[in-house]
Amino acid sequence: MQFSDDDLRAALGRKEPSEDFTARVMERISRPQSAVKPPVFAWWRPKWAIAGALAVGLLLIAGLMQYHRDEQRRIEAKKARDQAVFALRITSEKLNGALRQALFTRRSNH
């Protein structure tokens, strides 16, 4: 659908207010303003606040559980590494002992 300039001027042109416009405005001005102001944050209603607090609480609990799991994995990995190093030391000592014994036996045979 195409609009012409005349259609646009007609749609945006000045229009006179209705007959009772002034009366409605004056009535509204004369009404006492309520002392209760709307909240600054429109989302801050009790049910939304409770839902938000629960969501934050659940996220916090999930994060702490994940942190605890990661910490347990780090501890287990450190224990496994320490055990592997200990096993390698024992193996090294045994191999060095066997090597010394082999060398001592070979020297004593000559």
C-alpha positions in Angstrom: 0.0 0.0 0.0 1.5 3.3 -1.0 0.8 6.6 0.8 0.8 9.9 -0.9 2.0 13.2 0.6 -1.7 14.2 1.0 -2.4 11.1 3.0 0.5 11.8 5.2 -0.5 15.4 5.7 -4.0 14.4 6.6 -2.8 11.8 9.1 -0.3 14.1 10.8 -2.4 17.3 10.5 -3.7 19.2 13.5 -6.9 17.9 15.0 -9.2 19.7 17.4 -9.7 18.0 20.8 -13.2 16.7 21.8 -15.7 18.9 23.4 -15.2 17.4 26.9 -11.4 17.4 26.8 -11.0 20.5 29.0 -13.5 19.2 31.5 -11.7 15.9 31.8 -8.4 17.5 32.3 -9.7 19.9 35.0 -11.4 17.0 36.8 -8.2 15.0 36.8 -6.2 17.9 38.1 -8.7 18.6 40.9 -8.6 15.0 42.1 -6.3 14.4 45.2 -3.1 12.6 44.4 -2.7 9.3 46.2 0.1 9.2 48.7 1.2 5.8 47.5 3.7 6.0 44.8 4.5 3.1 42.5 7.6 1.3 43.3 10.8 2.4 41.7 11.6 -1.0 40.5 8.4 -2.4 38.9 9.7 -6.0 39.1 10.1 -5.7 42.9 6.9 -7.4 43.9 6.8 -9.9 46.7 6.2 -13.0 44.5 8.9 -11.9 42.0 11.3 -11.1 44.8 10.8 -14.5 46.3 11.2 -16.2 43.0 14.4 -14.2 42.3 15.8 -15.0 45.7 15.1 -18.7 45.2 16.8 -18.6 41.8 19.8 -16.9 43.2 19.9 -19.4 46.1 19.7 -22.4 43.8 22.5 -21.0 41.6 24.6 -20.3 44.6 24.1 -23.9 45.9 24.8 -25.3 42.5 28.0 -23.3 42.2 29.2 -24.4 45.7 28.5 -28.0 44.9 30.5 -27.7 41.6 33.4 -26.0 43.5 33.4 -28.8 46.1 33.4 -31.5 43.3 36.3 -29.7 41.6 38.2 -29.5 44.8 37.7 -33.2 45.5 39.0 -34.0 42.0 42.1 -31.8 42.7 42.8 -33.6 46.0 42.4 -37.0 44.3 44.7 -36.0 41.5 47.3 -34.8 43.9 47.1 -38.1 45.8 47.4 -40.1 42.6 50.4 -37.9 41.5 52.1 -38.4 44.9 51.5 -42.1 44.8 53.0 -42.3 41.2 56.1 -40.3 42.3 56.5 -42.6 45.3 56.1 -45.7 43.1 58.7 -44.3 40.7 61.2 -43.7 43.6 60.8 -47.2 44.8 61.3 -48.6 41.3 64.3 -46.4 40.9 65.9 -47.6 44.1 65.2 -51.2 43.2 66.7 -50.8 39.7 69.7 -49.0 41.1 70.2 -51.8 43.7 70.0 -54.4 41.0 72.4 -52.4 38.7 74.9 -52.1 41.6 74.7 -55.8 42.3 75.1 -56.7 38.7 78.1 -54.4 38.4 79.6 -55.7 41.6 79.2 -59.3 40.5 80.8 -58.5 37.1 83.8 -56.8 38.7 84.3 -59.5 41.2 84.3 -62.2 38.4 87.2 -60.5 36.5 
